């Protein structure tokens, strides 16, 4: 067997071995597709009802799809309920207080808003 064929064999064997997941990939693997969709659906609804992206930004936790909304996810009973703050673009980065609190219930498949529970001044 030539050096080239042995090397090619090792490359092929190495290519077939499973790769370990890093922390970010492992976190993504643990969050269901439905939960990732739910975070996006909730954030986009909040953006729409609060004047669009030129006027409103949701809290950072609503951009963390790999962690399924993190601290903004209140419950997963019969769907996903998110409660989060928001404000003018840059509010969180500037350390300003939020001007809006939004609470939404999203379907268990993460595809639609089932209820707009609250959208108003922070409670």
Buried (B, 14 or more C-beta within 10 A) or exposed (E): EEEEEEEEEEEEEEEEEEEEEEEEEEBBEEBBEBBBBBBBBBBBBBBEBBEEEEEBBBBBBBBBBBBBBBBBBBEBEEBBBBBBBBBBEEBBEEEEEBBBBBBBBBBBEBEEBBEEEEBEEEE
